[in-house]
Amino acid sequence: MFLFLGFIAILLSLYVLVYLQKEKKWAFSKRVVLGLGLGIIIGMVFNQLLAGNDAVVFADWVGMIGGVYVKLLQMIAIPLVFICVILAFTTFELKDNVLKTSITIIGTLIVTAGIAGVVGIFTGYFSKIDASSFKITDSIAASTSEMQQTYVEGGEHTLTLPQKIVEVFPSNPFLDLTGQRPSATIGVVIFALFLGLAYLRIKDTKVEQAELFKKMMDSIYEVVMAIVRLFIAFAPYAVLTIMTTTIISNDGGAVMKLIQFFAANYIGLLVMFLIHLLILAFCGLSPVYFVKKAFPVLSFAFITASSPGALPMNVEMQDELGVPRGISSLAASLSISIGKNGCTGVYPGIIMAIIAMAEGINPLSPQFLLSAVAVIAMTSFGVAATGGGGTVATIIALSALGLPVGLVGVFIAVEPLVDMGRTVVNITGGIVASAVCCKVNGIKLHSKAAAEDLQTAPANK
């Protein structure tokens, strides 16, 4: 009975969203917010009404809509990155500043990851979470030990920093276009950069071939963006179903046991988000205007906990901020695997502080703080943009500092919920890198007034 009512509630909610789009012409952002709200309400109601197999069946069928949507966005992410980076050379005239732009973006991501690590350490210290109050069972210890062996003591992650840098370069770009390597996105960006540089070299000497290449890239871009816009139009429905299934599938008891750790993470992430807003303001972008424009992207990233899934919306949104497509594509793509402020900064920093205090170490001592920040910056390279990336980054960082990793397994219970906030901070970190790059290159970002002028300009001609 309740299972049937649950499906009816979802269908009615989907109908309302369609009706508001077709008949009432509601704005996209409003429909995303409404989908989010309906998903929370339905999820909370049927979390109490459905139990056992009914809850599983409901989550599977309803979650199918959001799951397919995320897969479709991930499907188009690599082609979008590839073509946008090339267009930075063929259309947006990214020429002599290629090296400067790349270094600025990567440098900003690494520096902000270090800052995020400091925020995490201070947050963990002042949270006063007692690590000894958590029981590390044999299964948890075995699980974390296995992950440590996989990511620290064996496999492709046993790499020094120079080896990691070499590893990101693609030996087979077609393999990276399939997204099979952890650093595939960076590999695709590097391959596209070389194609763009090659275009610039033949642009004046082999005009006919260069023009043909440019027209081909322009055509592919229009087709890819048409696909992106088609997918993004379904975001409100995906948000509704993903939020519903997230709440229904969540074990509330497990979260309550770790509520202090959960709260500490979101405090740290909020502080880092505010730091991002300050940097954006320094770069000439109104924080209020940014939040308004970025809300659909950030809310989708929060619900899906997927940086690659939010990539198309992210790049499109940065267009409205006045960021050139070449810069936004590079920053958004690199931020998926480098300097993720949430996953490789705030989260490991909090756990480092908690464990350090349990070991009798003052995490705010200059020696520990400098060592921890250096480790966080170095380990922020190449962590895959998948669920659990924060756990992997934390285990690697703790191992580098010689701290025990067992407690990490305890926090896995709430990591999916924490990962939602981490993803938002990861994305805003990439946007900050774009803004800083624009500042360094003398590119003015849109103020609210300027953006409105741009929107009305065609009508006045």
Number of C-alpha atoms within 10 A of each C-alpha: 8 13 17 10 12 21 14 12 15 19 13 12 20 18 13 15 21 18 13 15 15 10 8 10 11 14 10 17 18 15 23 24 18 19 26 23 16 21 25 21 16 21 25 17 15 21 20 10 16 18 14 7 10 16 20 14 13 22 20 14 14 20 20 16 17 24 16 12 22 21 13 16 22 20 15 19 22 23 16 23 26 24 23 28 28 27 23 23 22 24 15 15 14 21 14 9 11 18 9 12 24 16 13 20 27 20 16 22 29 26 17 24 30 28 20 35 32 27 24 28 29 19 25 29 23 12 18 14 20 11 16 11 7 13 11 16 13 9 10 18 17 14 14 22 16 13 19 19 14 15 18 19 15 12 10 13 16 15 16 11 12 8 12 18 12 11 15 19 18 20 11 11 17 13 14 22 18 14 18 10 16 17 24 24 30 24 26 28 27 19 22 22 20 13 16 21 18 13 21 17 12 14 17 11 10 11 12 12 13 19 16 11 15 19 14 11 18 18 11 15 19 12 11 18 17 12 15 20 13 11 17 18 11 16 22 25 24 29 29 32 29 29 27 31 27 21 21 25 16 16 13 12 9 12 17 12 13 15 13 13 22 17 13 21 27 18 18 27 29 17 17 27 21 14 18 21 21 16 17 23 16 14 21 18 21 19 17 12 14 20 13 11 16 20 15 23 23 24 20 28 28 24 23 23 24 25 30 28 22 27 26 25 22 24 26 18 20 23 14 18 23 19 23 20 21 25 27 30 30 27 29 29 27 26 31 27 25 28 32 35 34 32 32 33 36 36 31 30 33 30 27 29 29 27 25 23 19 14 12 8 13 16 24 16 9 10 10 17 19 15 12 25 22 14 19 31 25 20 25 24 24 27 22 19 24 15 16 16 18 27 23 23 23 26 28 26 27 23 16 15 15 9 14 16 22 21 21 25 21 17 20 16 16 20 22 16 18 24 27 23 23 31 30 26 29 30 29 24 31 31 28 25 32 30 31 22 26 23 16 13 13 10 16 15 23 21 17 14 9 12 16 11 13 12 11 10 10 8 7 6 5
